[in-house]
Amino acid sequence: MRPRLALGLGCDRGTPEATLRQAIAEALARVGAAWRDVAAVASITLKADEAGLLALCRAEGWTPVFHAPEVLAQVAVPNPSETVRRHTGTPSVSEAAALLAAGRADDLRALVVEKHRLRGPDGRHATVSVAAMRGAAHPPESPEPETP
């Protein structure tokens, strides 16, 4: 049984698809997961018009769900940020979004990758968190080579 994973995505305004793709690839590699293991993707409503994020989701066949800051703020996370709160109205985007997308907002143990950050070659930042979905198998122990 393949694991089913949920991604929570955050990024600077104007982050290109390539930077988001690299951040996701790195986060999945940390737990030996493959792109095909991703079953859900979520972010904050502020990113609902983010071109790079939307292009990536279209290319991967993902339908992103966008949560309001006040919804994300209700999710307890291991790495809250006052900087993120000042800019978005919630102390967490990627971790809270991943837990909500996984259907496990009340279970921090579901986070298999906490707040993986990347500053891309373009200077833009992307943050990815990965959560195991309810009833999902754990990610494989050894990485599978796969090209995104």
N, C-alpha and C positions, 0 to 999 in steps of 0.2 A: 504494500500500500504506500503510495507516494504521500509525502506530507502536503498539507494544504496550509498555505501561509497568507497572511495579510500584511500589506505594506502601508506604513504611514509615511507620507512625504511632506517635506517642507523645503522651501528654497527662497533665495533672494528673488526679487522682481526681475524678470528678464533672463532667468537662468536657462541656458539652452538645453535642448533634449540630450545632447551628448554628455553634459555634466551630470544630469539626473541619471542617465543610463549607467555611467561609470560608478556613481554612488550606489546604485542598486546592485550592480554586479559585485562590488566589493562587499556589501552587506550580505548578500546571498552566499558569497564564497566563504565568509566567516563561519557559516553553519553548514557548509557543504550542500547547499540547496541549489536548485536549478530554476531557471525562469519559469518553466512549466509548473513549478510548485506554487506559484502565486495565483491565488484564487480571488483576492479582493485588494482594492487600493483605495485609500482615503487621504484627505487633506482638510484644510480649512477653507471656508467659503471665500476668503480673500484670494485664493488661488484658482477659483473656478474659471477664470479667464486667462490663466497662465499658459502662454502658447507652447513652451517647451514641455510642460507637464502634460498638456492635452495631446500634443503630437506623439509623445511617448505612449500614452495610454491607447491612442488610436492604433499605433503601430503594433502594440502587443495584444490588442483585442480586449483591453481592460475597460470597464466602465467605472470611472472614479466616483466616489461619494464624497461630498463636501459637507463638513460640519461647521456650524456656527461657533464662534469663539466661546460663548457661554456654555455650550454643550461640551466642548473639549476641556474647558476649565473644571468641569465636574469630575473628571477622571484623574484619580491619583496616579502619579508617575514617579519613577525613581530619580529622574533628572530634570526637575522644573527649572525654569530660567526666568529671572526678572527682566532680562533684556528682551526675551521673546514676549513676555507679558506686555511690556511697554509698546512693542511694535504691533502686536496682534490682538491683545485683550485676553490672552490665555497663556499660562506658564509653559504649555507644551503643545506643539503641533504634531510632530511625527510620532512620539510615543503614545499620546492619547488617541490619535487617529488610527494607529495600528491596532490598539486594544479594542477600539470601537468596531473597526472593520472585521476583527476576528470574533466579535460577539463575546468578548471577555473583558469588558471594561472594569470588572471587579477582581481581576486575577493577574497581578503583576508577574506571576510565574510564567504567563503566556508569552512574555517578551523574550524572544530568543536572540534578538539583537537590539540593544538599547542605543538610540540616538547616535547612529554612525554619521559622522560629519565629513564632508569633502569640500575643499576649495578647488574648483576646477581650473584648468589652464586659462579660462576666460576671466578668472577672478571672482566668479559667482559661487555662492555657497549652496550646497544641497545637504539635506539631512534625511536619513532613512532609518526607520525603525521597523523591525519585523516581529510579528506575533504569530504563534501557532493558533489556528482556528479550532474552535470547539470540536472535539472528536477527531482531530487530525493526528496522524502519526508524527513522531518526532522527526526532525530533519535527519538525513543520512549522516553518518559519522565521517565518511571520507568524501571530499569534494568530487563532483562529477565534472569533467571538462565540458564546457558548453559555451558557445559563442553567442552573445546576446543578439 
